[in-house]
Amino acid sequence: MKGTVKWYNARKGYGFITPDDNSDDVFVHATSLKECGLKKLYTGSEITFETDEDKKGKRAKLIKVTKELKPKDEKKDTKKKDTKKKDTKKKDTKKKEEKTKKKVEKTKKKTTNKKKEKPKKKTETKKTKESKKK
């Protein structure tokens, strides 16, 4: 059967398809998409599918996209997201590098600032003095 995606919400995980024969809309769930190797559907995309009947009505299965229509806004958003991700990755690596440099500097300072401790002189206690006198 052929149809057009009426709407699909990826966050909610479901949507509806309008069949070409103008019969009632068919429900489509994210699990059906997953089984077909799809992540989401775009409104207005042309698809082929089979239906399955359950308690609530018709449900789409074996979905194949024949003509995909991606919204223009979504293309722009993905580019923005990608650049943001790249920028944050660069910032994160810079921060990590700075932290490691600081740690190295601190350890260098600690090792260079440590004074060579002289061994402590043994102080004689009263008992040892008395024993020497005897």
Secondary structure as the mmCIF struct_conf table of DSSP 4:
data_model
#
loop_
_struct_conf.conf_type_id
_struct_conf.id
_struct_conf.beg_label_comp_id
_struct_conf.beg_label_asym_id
_struct_conf.beg_label_seq_id
_struct_conf.end_label_comp_id
_struct_conf.end_label_asym_id
_struct_conf.end_label_seq_id
STRN STRN1 LYS A 2 ASN A 9
TURN_TY1_P TURN_TY1_P1 ALA A 10 GLY A 13
STRN STRN2 TYR A 14 PRO A 19
TURN_TY1_P TURN_TY1_P2 ASP A 20 ASP A 21
BEND BEND1 ASP A 24 ASP A 24
STRN STRN3 VAL A 26 HIS A 29
HELX_RH_AL_P HELX_RH_AL_P1 ALA A 30 GLU A 35
TURN_TY1_P TURN_TY1_P3 CYS A 36 GLY A 37
BEND BEND2 LYS A 39 LYS A 39
TURN_TY1_P TURN_TY1_P4 THR A 43 GLY A 44
STRN STRN4 GLU A 46 ASP A 54
TURN_TY1_P TURN_TY1_P5 LYS A 55 LYS A 56
STRN STRN5 GLY A 57 LYS A 67
HELX_RH_AL_P HELX_RH_AL_P2 LYS A 72 ASN A 113
HELX_LH_PP_P HELX_LH_PP_P1 LYS A 114 THR A 125
HELX_RH_AL_P HELX_RH_AL_P3 LYS A 126 LYS A 133
#
